[in-house]
Structures are given as structure tokens and as C-alpha cells.
């Protein structure tokens, strides 16, 4: 009985650790902004739409410029502090939102 219970405990612990690690970086298709959880930001939105729904990001970063000098890939970062601290990084290709990543802090 001891070996069986110990094996079950080890399996449960491993599952918990793996699920926690996977949950710390998620790439969903949508995100609820920290300033208004009733709003939904989804892939394919323009930068203007995201600004209207989520407000100004805490930081922006240009990853690459297109050959014409216009932004090609940029990343906006939103931070939620407190009990459920989280960082959302939104990646834009041109003016379209192409990737959402959530990182638990």
C-alpha cells in the first residue's frame, strides 16, 4: 500500500509542477485587459482597437523595421500587479495583433 500511495503522490506532484510551469506562459487567442475585464482583445485586432480596449501599454518595443522603414514587428507589454500579478505581451505584425502571451509573476 505504501509504494502505491507514494507513487500516486509522486505522480500528482509531478502533474501539479508541470501544469504550473505550463500555466506560467500561455498563448491564448484573446485577453481581458487589466483595466476593464468586461472587454476582450482578440488576435487580428488593429493597434488602434487594442488601444481603445486596453489603454496605453506600460512599454512598447520595436523588434524589427520593414524595408520601407515602417514598423514590422512590435511588442506591447501590460502589467497587472498585486495578488494575481501577471504580464501580458501583445505582438503586432504591422498593425495587426498576431500573438498574445500571458506570464504569471
C-alpha positions as CSV (number, residue, x, y, z in Angstrom):
1,X,0.0,0.0,0.0
2,X,2.8,2.4,0.9
3,X,4.5,2.1,-2.5
4,X,1.2,2.6,-4.3
5,X,0.3,5.7,-2.3
6,X,3.8,7.0,-2.7
7,X,3.7,6.5,-6.5
8,X,0.3,8.2,-6.7
9,X,1.6,11.1,-4.6
10,X,4.7,11.5,-6.8
11,X,2.6,11.4,-10.0
12,X,0.2,14.0,-8.6
13,X,3.1,16.2,-7.5
14,X,4.7,15.9,-11.0
15,X,1.4,16.8,-12.7
16,X,1.0,19.8,-10.5
17,X,4.5,21.1,-11.2
18,X,4.1,20.6,-14.9
19,X,0.7,22.2,-15.1
20,X,2.1,25.2,-13.1
21,X,5.0,25.5,-15.4
22,X,2.8,25.4,-18.5
23,X,0.4,27.9,-17.0
24,X,3.1,30.4,-16.3
25,X,3.4,31.1,-20.1
26,X,0.2,30.9,-22.0
27,X,-0.6,32.0,-25.6
28,X,-4.3,32.4,-25.8
29,X,-6.3,33.8,-28.8
30,X,-7.8,36.5,-26.6
31,X,-7.1,38.5,-23.5
32,X,-9.1,40.6,-21.0
33,X,-7.3,43.9,-20.3
34,X,-6.4,44.6,-16.7
35,X,-8.2,48.0,-16.8
36,X,-11.6,46.5,-17.8
37,X,-12.2,42.8,-17.6
38,X,-15.5,43.1,-19.4
39,X,-13.6,43.9,-22.6
40,X,-12.0,41.3,-24.9
41,X,-8.9,41.8,-27.0
42,X,-8.5,39.2,-29.7
43,X,-6.0,38.2,-32.4
44,X,-6.4,40.2,-35.6
45,X,-7.3,43.4,-34.0
46,X,-5.5,46.6,-35.0
47,X,-3.3,48.6,-32.7
48,X,-6.0,51.3,-32.6
49,X,-8.6,48.8,-31.5
50,X,-6.3,47.4,-28.8
51,X,-5.5,50.9,-27.5
52,X,-9.3,51.7,-27.3
53,X,-9.9,48.5,-25.3
54,X,-6.8,48.1,-23.2
55,X,-5.4,51.6,-23.0
56,X,-1.7,52.6,-23.2
57,X,0.8,49.7,-22.6
58,X,3.4,50.1,-19.9
59,X,6.1,49.6,-22.5
60,X,6.5,49.2,-26.2
61,X,9.4,47.6,-28.1
62,X,10.2,47.6,-31.8
63,X,11.5,44.2,-32.8
64,X,12.1,44.9,-36.4
65,X,11.5,47.5,-39.1
66,X,10.2,46.8,-42.5
67,X,12.2,47.6,-45.6
68,X,10.1,50.7,-46.1
69,X,11.1,52.0,-42.6
70,X,7.7,51.3,-41.1
71,X,7.2,49.1,-38.0
72,X,7.1,45.5,-38.9
73,X,7.0,43.7,-35.6
74,X,6.4,45.4,-32.3
75,X,5.6,44.2,-28.8
76,X,3.4,45.9,-26.2
77,X,3.6,45.0,-22.5
78,X,0.8,45.3,-20.0
79,X,1.4,44.6,-16.3
80,X,-1.0,43.6,-13.6
81,X,0.4,43.9,-10.0
82,X,-1.0,42.6,-6.7
83,X,-2.4,39.3,-5.7
84,X,-2.7,37.8,-9.3
85,X,0.3,39.5,-10.8
86,X,0.6,38.9,-14.5
87,X,2.4,40.3,-17.5
88,X,0.7,40.3,-20.9
89,X,2.8,40.7,-24.0
90,X,1.0,41.5,-27.3
91,X,2.9,41.1,-30.5
92,X,1.9,43.0,-33.6
93,X,2.9,42.4,-37.2
94,X,2.4,45.6,-38.9
95,X,-0.8,47.0,-37.3
96,X,-2.4,43.6,-36.6
97,X,-2.3,41.7,-33.3
98,X,-0.7,38.3,-34.0
99,X,0.3,36.9,-30.6
100,X,-0.8,37.2,-27.0
101,X,1.3,35.8,-24.2
102,X,0.5,35.8,-20.5
103,X,3.2,35.3,-17.9
104,X,2.3,34.8,-14.2
105,X,4.7,36.7,-11.9
